[in-house]
């Protein structure tokens, strides 16, 4: 109980007390005056006051409503970033998702590369159907689905020189197992990266200063696992559980949990946690965090931060941060620019190891 004799509280004082936890009541022992609100003062004109006659000004409900009505004045980074973006001039064309190339069905026989791509696509569909048939009768209306991703990463730095890393990642969904199971193969480290990852970090340079290390390429792309997705509907996030083999003879289990949260002002937050244990590689943990500002039909701004721990790495923790903006001028045609920083944390020593555009 807080008492006030001849005590006059302005609405800003009341609002300040609300932010500290609320007010129980205001009263007096002898000669007590009600709390007055002078709306004519310049100090109080910026506040929006509740106008419900059934809510006493000295009640907790009034204090809560006062705080709710004036939340927009609590400026933070989520309010400032949109204003900064709007004030930044640009010479780039507007966003568009209009296709600027003909569909695959019209180009699959034009060149040697088109024909090879079509052959690989048909081979992947046939293979996925055969694997799906191992687990039961195949429903023609629900055929197995296969995706194959082929990448050729190029790296250069003044210490390791120029390096090339071919990377392959494939996934086969199995409808006979209620589409919760799939077979994944290839470079499993690709699944540790963000879905909209814009660049890769060369954390495992080629041996003996080789531009192309065929043995390392074979080991990195030799992963094979059975994946169980969303194994529990009671959990508040999406899940993946893998059981497989990697790097030749490293039998491992891998768990992945992820979730996205919508925020105000067209912001969203994404978190992802990965844990893997292998017979040879032991413990591996990676945390991915992403804050994205994306208005409809506009270029988006994103900050991606990742933290990695592994028993077989020299340092305690590796960290990477990418702040970038992405434009889409046509369907599947994107332009990114931003700033990368990365380093390590070892024995209480936090270091910036690399940075650049």
Order of alpha helices (4+ residues) and beta strands (2+ residues): beta-alpha-beta-alpha-alpha-alpha-alpha-beta-beta-beta-alpha-beta-beta-beta-beta-beta-beta-beta-beta-beta
